[in-house]
Amino acid sequence: YTTIESSLSLLGKTLPSELSFMEKYGLPFPAAALDARLGGFLIPFDVGFKFGMLPEKAKELLSPVNVDYLMAGGDIRFPLLRDKGFIPAISVGAGYTFLKGRVGMPNIMADTVIDITTEMNAVGYSGSHSLTIPSPSLDFGWQTNTFYAKVQLSKNLLLITPHIGLGAAYGISKAGGGVSTSD
Protein backbone atom coordinates (compact mmCIF):
# COMPACT_ATOMS: atom_id res chain seq x y z
CA TYR A 1 0.00 0.00 0.00
CA THR A 2 2.77 2.46 0.91
CA THR A 3 4.55 1.88 -2.41
CA ILE A 4 1.37 2.33 -4.43
CA GLU A 5 0.28 5.36 -2.44
CA SER A 6 3.64 7.13 -2.82
CA SER A 7 3.78 6.30 -6.56
CA LEU A 8 0.30 7.75 -7.08
CA SER A 9 1.28 10.82 -5.04
CA LEU A 10 4.23 11.47 -7.37
CA LEU A 11 1.75 11.48 -10.25
CA GLY A 12 -0.57 13.87 -8.40
CA LYS A 13 -3.21 11.18 -7.88
CA THR A 14 -4.79 9.39 -4.93
CA LEU A 15 -5.91 5.80 -4.50
CA PRO A 16 -9.48 5.36 -5.84
CA SER A 17 -12.06 5.04 -3.05
CA GLU A 18 -13.07 1.50 -4.13
CA LEU A 19 -9.51 0.41 -3.27
CA SER A 20 -9.36 2.03 0.18
CA PHE A 21 -9.46 -1.46 1.79
CA MET A 22 -5.79 -1.80 0.78
CA GLU A 23 -4.70 0.61 3.52
CA LYS A 24 -5.99 -1.71 6.24
CA TYR A 25 -5.80 -5.17 4.64
CA GLY A 26 -3.18 -4.88 1.89
CA LEU A 27 -3.91 -6.72 -1.33
CA PRO A 28 -4.92 -10.30 -0.58
CA PHE A 29 -3.98 -12.95 -3.15
CA PRO A 30 -6.57 -15.77 -3.09
CA ALA A 31 -4.26 -18.14 -5.00
CA ALA A 32 -4.90 -21.83 -5.58
CA ALA A 33 -1.96 -24.16 -4.93
CA LEU A 34 -1.19 -27.84 -5.36
CA ASP A 35 1.62 -29.54 -3.45
CA ALA A 36 2.26 -33.25 -4.10
CA ARG A 37 4.96 -35.77 -3.20
CA LEU A 38 5.69 -39.09 -4.89
CA GLY A 39 8.15 -41.72 -3.72
CA GLY A 40 8.84 -44.87 -1.79
CA PHE A 41 7.49 -47.22 -4.49
CA LEU A 42 10.50 -49.05 -5.93
CA ILE A 43 12.64 -45.90 -5.85
CA PRO A 44 15.03 -44.93 -3.04
CA PHE A 45 14.00 -41.24 -3.04
CA ASP A 46 10.91 -39.05 -3.23
CA VAL A 47 10.06 -36.12 -5.45
CA GLY A 48 7.85 -33.16 -4.61
CA PHE A 49 6.01 -30.85 -6.98
CA LYS A 50 4.20 -27.58 -6.36
CA PHE A 51 2.17 -25.29 -8.55
CA GLY A 52 0.14 -22.23 -7.67
CA MET A 53 -1.78 -19.65 -9.62
CA LEU A 54 -4.46 -17.03 -9.31
CA PRO A 55 -7.72 -18.39 -10.79
CA GLU A 56 -9.58 -16.22 -13.32
CA LYS A 57 -12.54 -15.83 -10.92
CA ALA A 58 -10.22 -14.39 -8.26
CA LYS A 59 -8.77 -11.97 -10.82
CA GLU A 60 -12.31 -10.81 -11.64
CA LEU A 61 -13.11 -10.28 -7.93
CA LEU A 62 -10.05 -8.03 -7.52
CA SER A 63 -11.10 -5.82 -10.43
CA PRO A 64 -10.40 -2.95 -11.16
CA VAL A 65 -6.92 -3.95 -9.92
CA ASN A 66 -5.14 -6.34 -12.32
CA VAL A 67 -3.39 -9.05 -10.33
CA ASP A 68 -1.49 -12.10 -11.53
CA TYR A 69 0.47 -14.79 -9.68
CA LEU A 70 2.32 -17.94 -10.71
CA MET A 71 4.40 -20.32 -8.58
CA ALA A 72 6.00 -23.58 -9.76
CA GLY A 73 8.68 -25.73 -8.25
CA GLY A 74 9.95 -29.09 -7.23
CA ASP A 75 12.37 -30.88 -4.97
CA ILE A 76 14.01 -34.24 -4.51
CA ARG A 77 14.79 -35.93 -1.18
CA PHE A 78 17.17 -38.86 -0.53
CA PRO A 79 17.29 -40.93 2.68
CA LEU A 80 20.79 -41.31 4.11
CA LEU A 81 19.85 -43.40 7.17
CA ARG A 82 16.70 -45.37 7.96
CA ASP A 83 14.98 -45.16 11.37
CA LYS A 84 16.26 -48.19 13.36
CA GLY A 85 16.40 -48.61 17.11
CA PHE A 86 17.78 -45.44 18.69
CA ILE A 87 19.08 -44.08 15.35
CA PRO A 88 16.79 -41.52 13.69
CA ALA A 89 16.13 -41.37 9.97
CA ILE A 90 18.20 -38.74 8.16
CA SER A 91 17.41 -37.34 4.72
CA VAL A 92 18.83 -34.62 2.48
CA GLY A 93 17.04 -32.71 -0.21
CA ALA A 94 17.32 -29.92 -2.74
CA GLY A 95 14.78 -27.96 -4.72
CA TYR A 96 13.84 -25.01 -6.87
CA THR A 97 10.87 -22.62 -6.86
CA PHE A 98 9.89 -20.02 -9.47
CA LEU A 99 7.57 -17.21 -8.35
CA LYS A 100 6.18 -14.43 -10.52
CA GLY A 101 3.55 -11.82 -9.80
CA ARG A 102 2.12 -8.51 -10.94
CA VAL A 103 -0.24 -5.84 -9.60
CA GLY A 104 -1.57 -3.20 -11.97
CA MET A 105 -3.98 -0.30 -11.63
CA PRO A 106 -5.38 0.56 -15.06
CA ASN A 107 -6.28 4.03 -16.25
CA ILE A 108 -5.05 5.84 -13.16
CA MET A 109 -5.06 9.11 -15.07
CA ALA A 110 -6.45 10.57 -18.27
CA ASP A 111 -4.44 10.80 -21.47
CA THR A 112 -1.21 12.62 -20.69
CA VAL A 113 0.45 14.99 -23.17
CA ILE A 114 4.14 15.81 -22.89
CA ASP A 115 5.40 18.77 -24.92
CA ILE A 116 8.95 18.42 -26.23
CA THR A 117 10.89 21.38 -27.61
CA THR A 118 14.22 20.79 -29.31
CA GLU A 119 16.80 23.41 -30.03
CA MET A 120 19.01 23.57 -33.08
CA ASN A 121 21.08 20.40 -33.24
CA ALA A 122 24.12 19.40 -35.34
CA VAL A 123 22.02 18.77 -38.46
CA GLY A 124 20.15 22.05 -38.13
CA TYR A 125 16.85 20.63 -36.79
CA SER A 126 14.72 22.31 -34.13
CA GLY A 127 11.04 22.35 -33.30
CA SER A 128 8.22 21.41 -30.97
CA HIS A 129 6.54 18.05 -30.65
CA SER A 130 3.86 16.51 -28.46
CA LEU A 131 3.94 13.00 -27.08
CA THR A 132 0.55 11.62 -26.02
CA ILE A 133 0.43 8.77 -23.49
CA PRO A 134 -3.09 7.29 -23.59
CA SER A 135 -4.65 6.22 -20.27
CA PRO A 136 -1.49 5.21 -18.38
CA SER A 137 -1.60 2.39 -15.83
CA LEU A 138 0.46 1.92 -12.69
CA ASP A 139 2.19 -1.50 -12.72
CA PHE A 140 4.36 -3.37 -10.21
CA GLY A 141 5.86 -6.79 -10.92
CA TRP A 142 8.32 -9.24 -9.40
CA GLN A 143 10.03 -12.51 -10.24
CA THR A 144 12.06 -14.80 -7.97
CA ASN A 145 14.09 -17.95 -8.56
CA THR A 146 14.80 -19.75 -5.27
CA PHE A 147 17.21 -22.65 -4.80
CA TYR A 148 17.19 -24.51 -1.49
CA ALA A 149 18.74 -27.44 0.36
CA LYS A 150 17.65 -29.23 3.56
CA VAL A 151 18.69 -31.87 6.05
CA GLN A 152 15.96 -33.55 8.11
CA LEU A 153 15.92 -35.96 11.05
CA SER A 154 12.84 -37.94 12.05
CA LYS A 155 12.11 -40.63 14.62
CA ASN A 156 9.09 -42.90 14.77
CA LEU A 157 7.71 -42.86 18.34
CA LEU A 158 4.78 -45.30 18.47
CA LEU A 159 1.95 -43.36 16.77
CA ILE A 160 3.77 -40.12 15.92
CA THR A 161 6.87 -39.22 13.94
CA PRO A 162 8.39 -35.87 14.94
CA HIS A 163 10.69 -34.16 12.43
CA ILE A 164 13.42 -31.59 12.87
CA GLY A 165 15.46 -30.05 10.10
CA LEU A 166 17.75 -27.36 8.87
CA GLY A 167 17.55 -25.64 5.51
CA ALA A 168 19.17 -22.92 3.47
CA ALA A 169 17.81 -20.99 0.51
CA TYR A 170 19.28 -18.66 -2.08
CA GLY A 171 17.01 -16.41 -4.09
CA ILE A 172 17.60 -14.33 -7.19
CA SER A 173 14.89 -11.69 -7.53
CA LYS A 174 13.95 -8.73 -9.61
CA ALA A 175 11.14 -6.31 -9.00
CA GLY A 176 10.05 -3.08 -10.53
CA GLY A 177 7.24 -1.05 -11.82
CA GLY A 178 6.09 2.26 -13.02
CA VAL A 179 3.66 3.85 -15.39
CA SER A 180 2.88 1.99 -18.61
CA THR A 181 0.51 2.25 -21.53
CA SER A 182 -0.58 -0.18 -24.22
CA ASP A 183 -0.05 2.28 -27.10
Beta strands, then each sheet from edge to edge (+ up, - down):
strand 1: 32-39
strand 2: 46-53
strand 3: 66-81
strand 4: 89-105
strand 5: 112-118
strand 6: 127-133
strand 7: 137-154
strand 8: 163-180
sheet 1: 1+ 2- 3+ 4- 7+ 8-
sheet 2: 5+ 6-
end
